[in-house]
Amino acid sequence: MSSETPGSRPSRAEIVADLRRRLARMEGLADDGDGYLPFGLPALDEHLPQGGLVFGAVHEIAAASDADLPAAFGFLLALLARMPGRAPLLLILASRKLARCGAPHGHGLAGLGLDPSRLILVETANETEALWATEEAVRARGPAAVAAALGGRLDLKASQRLLHAARDARLPLLLLRAGGESVVTATTRWRIGASRGARDRFGMLSGWRWHVALERCRNGCPREWNVEFDHATHRFGLAAPMAGAPLARSGAA
């Protein structure tokens, strides 16, 4: 007979949490409480195995279509703004598709909760330079997080180098994919589509809204939500009472 008493046995929640920590360690990911970037939205955070975007990993953000690229860019910046602390944030831009989105500017960044003085913007002449700059920025270990907008093909060797760099530095690497194939080493893959924004009583835009589809989540499953962003509080929220419906099988990665 076991010497354990009923009161000493771990609960189901404790067992699941322990398994998630073990899986994270097996994959070389952070498993401590400071190694995650939460959305601050329980519907999303509770669905992610680590309670947020794990550090030491690559997270891919892709637009649902070319027309949704500005929305995906805004989503990335709003997420980047949630990084705690005062360490700089690096944003590397190369894709010509982003040119029609306009250049980041102080007023727009502040509206998404991102302090312009904290952001270091790196613009490169081509995708090759952007890929090199992204890897070097992560390995420098100076920034709190690195985000890059990369278009074109990202082969397995290049994506593995980015993943190893992020793991070594224990930093989150956010990749905005402006065209091209998906990043095979991404721990999470998000597909972002624009939705009609929230308006105040004067008809002015009071918050962005996105259709957010989690197409891939290691140790998780695909889901989707309608998410809004409050420009006053700089917080994510659910834009509709019905959220979290599973993706169709054909849309799951």
N, C-alpha and C positions, 0 to 999 in steps of 0.2 A: 504494500500500500504506500501511496505517496505521503510524504510528511507535510506537504503543502496544505494549508488551510484555504478555504474558499476566499477569505479576505485577502490572502497574499498572492493570489493568481492575477496576472496582468489582465486588464480589460481588453476588449477587442480593439478599441481605439489605440491603446498603448502598443499592442502587437503590430497593428498596421503601421503606426509611426516608426516603430523599430525596424520593420521590413523596409520602409522607404529610406531610412538612414543607411541601412546596409546596401541597398541597391545603389544609392548615391555614391557611397564609398567604393563599391565595385567598379563604377564607371568613372572614378576619378573626380567626382563633383563634390562641392562643399556640402557638409551635412550639419553645420552649426546654425544657430539662429540668426547670425549676422550675415549669412551668405546668400540672402535672397532679396529680391526687389519686388515687394508686393504692389498690387494695383490699388490697394485700399478699398477694394470692392469685394465683399465676401463671396458673391456669386462666382467671381473669377478665381479669387485666391483659394477658396476652399476646394475648387475643382482641380487646381494644380497640385501635384504630389508634394511639392516642397512649400506650398503656401505662397508662391510667387515665382518670379523668374530667377532661377538659380544662378549664382555667380560661377565663374570658371566655365562658362558654356557659351555657345553661339545661339542666338535667338533671331529667327528670320521673320521679317515683316514684309509682306508683299501686297501690292494693290490688286483688287479684284479685276480691274481693267485699267487701261491707260488713263481713262477719265477719272479714275479713283486715286491716281497717284498723289495729288495734293492732300487728299484725306489721309492716306497712309503716312505721308510725311508728317502731317500734324499729329497723328497718333503716336508716331515715334518720338517726336519732341515732347509731347505731354508725358510720355512714359519716362523719358530721359530726365525730365524735370523732377521726378520723384526720388532721384538718387539723393540720399542723405549726405550731410556734411558740406564742406566748403571746397573740397578738392575739385580741380577743373574737370570739365567734361569736354571730350573731343568729338567733333563732328567732321567727317571727311566726305567731301562731295566730288563726284567726277561725272556721273551720268548726265549726258546731254538732255535726257528726257525731263530732268528736274528743272531745266532752264525756264520752262513755261510756268513753273510754280512760283517763280520769283525768288529773289535772294532772301535769306533769313534777315530780319531786322528787329531792333530792340522792342518796338511796340508789340509786334506779333509774338515774339518769344515771351514777353512778360504776360501776355494774355493767356498763354499756355502754362504759366507758372514757372517758366525758366528764366533765371536771372541772367541777362545778357553778359554781365561781367564775368560770369563763371564759364561761359562757353568759349572754347577755342575752335575757330573754324579753319579748316584746311581744305583748300581747293586745288585740285590737281589737273594736269592737262589731259590725262587719259586714264583708262581703267587700270592699266599696268601700274602706273604710279600710285593710284589710289589703293590698290591691293597691297603694294609695298608699304605705303604710309600707314595703312590700317594695322598690319602686323607689327611694324615698328612702334606704333603708338601703344599697342597693348603690352608689348614686351618692355616698354619704358617704365611701366608700373607707377607712373606719376598721376595719371587721371583716375577719377573715381569710376568712370565708365567710358567706353568708346562706342560710337555709332558711325556707320558708314553707309553711303548710298552707292551701291555697286550695280552696274548693268552688265549685260553680256554673260558669257559662260564662265562659271567658276568650277574648275575641274576638281576631282577628288583630292589630288595632291595639295592644291591651294587651300581647299576647305579644311583639310586635316591640319595644315600648318596653322591656320587661324584658330582652330579648336585647341591645339596643343599650347599655343601662345596664351589663350584665354585661361586654360587650366593652370598653367604655370603661374600666371599673374593673379589668379582668382578674381578676375574681373568679368562683368557681364559685357558681351560684345553683341550689339544690336545691328543687324544688317538689313537695310532697306533694299529690296530687290526691285530695281526698275527695269524689269525685263530679264530674260534669260531663264535658265533652269533653276530649280530649287536647290538649296544648299543641303547636301546629303548628311552633313555632320550636325545639322541644327538640332538642338534639344527640343525646341518648340518652333512651330511654324504658324504664323498668323496671317490670315487673308482679310484685308480691310476694304470695305466698301463704304462709300459716302451715303449718308441718309439726310433727310431734310432736317436742318438745324432748328433748335428751339428758339422762339421769338418772345420778346417781352411785349408789354401792352402797347408799346409805340411801334411795334413791328421791326425792332432792331434785333440783330442776332445776339442771343444771350448764351448760347452754348452750342458746341459742335456735337454732332451725333454720327456714330459709325455703326455699320453692321460688322461685327467682329466674329470671325470664324477661326477657331483653333483647329487647324487641319492636322497637326501632329503634336503629340506631347509624349515624350518618353515616360513610360510608367503611368500613362494616362490614356484618355480616349478623346476623340474629336467632339467638340461642342460648338455652339454659336449663341451669340447674345446681341441685343441691340443696346449699345452703350452711348451715354452722353457725357459731356464734360462741361462742368460749371465754370465759367470764366471768372466768377467772383471768388469762389472757394478753392478753385483749382483741384477739384475732385472728380473722379469717375463715378458714374451712377448708372442704374438701369433705366433705359428710356421707355420700356414697356413692361407691363405686369407679367407677360409671358416671356420667359427667357430660359436659355439652356437647353433648347430642343436639340436632339442629336442631328448631326449632318446626315445627308443621304449617303449611302454606301459609296456611290460613285465619286463623291466629293472628299472622301476621307483619304488621307495619305497613308 
